[in-house]
Amino acid sequence: IAATLGLSATITLLAWAPATLAAAVPLLIPIPLTFHVFAIEVMLGYALIVVLIHGYVHRRPWLTHLTRIEAWALLFFGWALFTGFWVSDGLRYLMGVRRLGTGLVALWVAYRLSHVVPRRTFLLGIVAGAGTIAFATLAKRISTGFSAEQALISRGTATDLGWGWANYIAAILIVMTPFVLVVAMRARTWVERAFAVAVFALIVSVQLIIVARGALLLFATGILYQLSASNPRRRLVGLLLGAAVVGGLLLGPWGAAILLRFTSLRELSSGTIRMWYWREAWIRTMDNLPWGIGLEQRWIYPDKLQGLDPHDYWLDLSSELGFLGPPLWLAVLFVIGRMVRKVVRTPALGAEGVALETSFYASQIHTLVEPTFQGSQYQFIFFWIIGAYAGYLDQATAPALSLVPAPVATAFQPAIAAK
């Protein structure tokens, strides 16, 4: 019995798990910390083992291939590790290593899974993941029993999922929403389209409940851009449709709460507070040149911020990683940006190129005013998407030189054929 179970598990691991993992891993994002680990980290580690075994058994050339994005990400990660020689709090440092490592592993795994899993599976995984996050947030909001006014005042308590609340949840959904919209508009079957439409409705509800100003502006702008750019022939129709939706929301039951967030002096005071954060974080950066205070040491550094996040990832990098942190991160973004432009210009990838472009640039704008990459969940979903589309781009633009092996008679054959 044990031998039979072991053989069955091995067959599942090598044959079916990669496709399942590509769709299932994002589903676990909403699960909070349990026994000091996130479910998403456990599943990502399992996916890493699956990819390593599958690549070794089938002699996949992508197993030892290192992309340019991965090379620069490794350099950035390596410098962050090196700052461990002068950190004050080793535990905080290890938490930072874990956070950055989550993104790096997600990038590595997603790129290789893309060579054995069709884009459709990845897309549906992103849609399902966004749906679970939105559903969990709405369930939390309902469970509090707050009125609309109470929820607006206590946005953190009303939407706290244990690993993040309000603005952070809105930031993650901004990265995922463009792909939900692609499936909603271009799904092959009515079931997939209906599923994506339902998830999109949940996301809109969450954004209107949270009413994070920066996120809401980027969310609306991103939808308008995506609707107009996905089909240039219908650009005007897309813009008018998007404008009608935004106008309807402002005139609807959520309109008063939205306008209050943008007009109330009490609500607008957070902008002034952010400026104070930025000033203090810049002072911290200048005081600790050239090497910085070390990875994740901002939480214990004795200055006026007193453990507060400056709400700007670049200031986090400059203060913690010194003069090398921002240039290395800029190099990572530069190679990712080049990849994104190539995806947009690749006809075989269709409207997903516009979705990737919208997601990428929205994420970079948002990180200037909110803690985004400072969280493991955000690191995961950003690099999961980037890694996957880097792989799909390789296959779409250079089929003769692609890392995709010739189809073999395995359980992957239907998935390969589907692409």
Residue pairs with C-beta under 8 A, 6 or more apart in sequence:
13 50
13 53
13 54
14 50
14 53
14 54
14 57
15 410
15 411
15 412
16 411
17 47
17 50
18 47
18 50
18 51
18 54
18 113
18 116
18 117
18 412
19 116
19 117
19 121
19 412
19 415
21 43
21 46
21 47
21 50
21 113
22 110
22 113
22 117
22 121
22 122
22 125
22 388
23 121
23 122
23 124
23 125
23 128
24 43
24 125
25 40
25 43
25 44
25 47
25 125
25 129
25 384
26 125
26 126
26 128
26 129
26 130
26 132
26 381
26 384
27 125
27 128
27 129
27 132
28 38
28 39
28 40
28 43
29 40
29 129
29 132
29 133
29 172
29 377
29 380
29 381
30 132
30 133
30 135
30 136
30 161
31 38
31 39
31 40
32 38
32 161
32 162
32 163
33 162
33 163
38 163
38 376
38 377
40 102
40 376
40 377
40 380
41 98
41 102
41 376
44 102
44 105
44 106
44 109
44 380
45 105
47 109
47 113
48 105
48 108
48 109
51 63
51 109
51 112
51 113
52 63
54 60
54 116
55 62
55 63
55 112
56 63
58 405
58 408
58 410
60 112
60 115
60 403
60 405
61 403
61 405
62 111
62 112
62 115
62 391
62 403
63 112
65 403
66 74
67 111
67 390
68 335
69 107
69 332
69 335
69 336
69 339
69 386
69 387
69 390
70 104
70 107
70 108
70 111
72 328
72 331
72 332
72 335
73 103
73 104
73 107
73 332
73 383
74 104
75 328
75 331
76 100
76 325
76 328
76 329
76 331
76 332
77 100
77 101
77 104
79 321
79 324
79 325
79 328
80 96
80 97
80 100
80 295
80 321
80 325
81 97
81 295
83 93
83 291
83 292
83 294
83 295
83 320
83 321
83 322
84 90
84 93
84 97
84 294
84 295
86 291
86 294
87 93
87 293
87 294
87 295
87 296
87 297
88 293
88 294
88 297
88 300
89 296
89 297
89 299
89 300
92 296
92 297
92 299
92 300
93 294
93 295
93 296
93 297
95 296
96 295
96 296
96 320
97 295
98 376
99 296
99 374
99 375
99 376
99 379
100 295
100 379
102 376
102 379
102 380
103 373
103 379
103 380
103 382
103 383
104 383
106 379
106 380
106 381
106 383
106 384
106 387
107 383
107 384
107 386
107 387
108 387
109 384
109 387
110 122
110 383
110 384
110 385
110 386
110 387
110 388
110 391
111 387
111 388
111 390
111 391
112 391
113 122
113 388
113 391
114 122
114 387
114 388
114 389
114 390
114 391
114 392
114 395
115 391
115 395
115 403
115 404
116 412
116 415
116 416
117 415
118 415
118 416
118 418
118 419
119 349
119 352
119 388
119 392
119 419
120 188
120 418
120 419
121 415
122 388
123 179
123 182
123 183
123 352
124 183
124 192
126 176
126 179
126 180
126 381
126 385
127 176
127 179
127 180
127 183
127 195
127 196
127 199
128 199
129 176
129 381
130 173
130 176
130 177
130 179
130 180
130 199
130 203
131 195
131 198
131 199
131 202
133 161
133 169
133 172
133 173
133 176
133 206
134 173
134 199
134 202
134 203
134 205
134 206
135 202
136 161
137 159
137 161
137 169
137 206
137 209
137 210
138 202
138 205
138 206
138 209
140 158
140 159
140 160
140 161
141 151
141 158
141 159
141 209
144 151
144 157
144 158
146 154
146 157
146 158
148 257
150 158
151 158
151 209
152 211
152 257
152 260
152 261
155 165
155 166
155 210
155 211
156 165
156 166
157 165
158 166
158 209
159 165
159 166
159 169
159 206
159 209
159 210
161 169
163 375
163 376
163 377
164 172
164 375
164 377
166 210
166 212
167 210
167 212
167 214
167 215
167 370
167 371
168 370
168 371
168 372
168 375
168 377
168 378
169 206
169 210
170 206
170 207
170 210
170 212
170 215
170 216
170 219
171 212
171 215
171 363
171 366
171 370
171 372
171 378
172 377
172 378
172 381
173 203
173 206
173 207
173 215
173 219
174 215
174 218
174 219
174 222
174 359
174 362
174 363
174 366
175 359
175 362
175 363
175 378
175 381
175 382
175 385
176 203
176 359
176 381
176 385
177 200
177 203
177 219
177 222
177 223
177 359
178 222
178 226
178 354
178 355
178 356
178 358
178 359
178 362
179 352
179 355
179 359
179 385
180 196
180 199
180 200
180 203
181 196
181 200
181 223
181 226
181 227
181 355
182 230
182 351
182 352
182 355
183 192
183 193
183 195
183 196
184 193
184 196
184 197
184 199
184 200
185 193
185 230
185 351
186 350
186 351
187 193
187 196
204 249
207 215
207 216
207 219
208 216
208 249
208 254
208 257
208 258
209 254
210 216
211 254
211 257
211 258
211 261
212 370
213 261
213 262
213 267
214 366
214 369
214 370
215 366
215 370
216 258
216 261
218 362
218 365
218 366
220 242
220 246
221 362
222 358
222 359
222 362
223 242
223 245
224 238
224 239
224 242
224 243
224 246
225 354
225 358
226 354
226 355
226 358
227 238
227 239
227 241
227 242
228 235
228 236
228 238
228 239
228 242
229 235
229 354
229 357
230 238
230 351
230 354
230 355
231 238
231 351
249 255
249 258
250 258
250 259
260 267
261 267
262 268
274 311
274 312
274 369
277 305
277 308
277 309
277 310
277 311
277 312
278 310
278 311
278 312
278 315
280 303
280 304
280 305
280 310
281 305
281 310
281 312
281 315
281 316
281 319
282 315
282 318
283 303
284 293
284 298
284 301
284 303
284 305
284 319
285 292
285 315
285 318
285 319
288 319
288 322
289 322
289 323
290 322
290 323
291 322
291 323
292 318
292 319
292 320
292 321
292 322
292 323
292 325
293 301
293 319
293 320
294 320
295 320
295 321
296 320
297 320
298 305
298 307
298 309
298 310
298 316
298 319
298 320
299 307
300 307
301 307
301 319
309 316
309 371
309 374
310 316
310 319
311 369
311 370
311 371
312 367
312 368
312 369
313 367
313 368
313 371
313 372
313 373
313 374
314 326
314 329
314 367
314 368
316 374
317 325
317 326
317 329
318 325
318 326
321 328
333 364
336 360
336 386
337 360
339 386
339 389
339 390
339 393
340 353
340 356
340 357
340 360
340 389
341 357
342 393
342 397
343 349
343 352
343 353
343 356
343 357
343 389
343 392
343 393
344 353
344 354
344 356
344 357
345 353
346 353
346 393
346 396
346 397
348 396
348 397
349 389
349 392
349 393
349 396
352 389
356 385
356 389
359 385
360 386
363 372
363 382
366 372
367 373
372 378
373 379
373 382
391 403
394 402
394 403
395 402
395 403
395 404
395 419
404 416
407 413
407 416
407 417
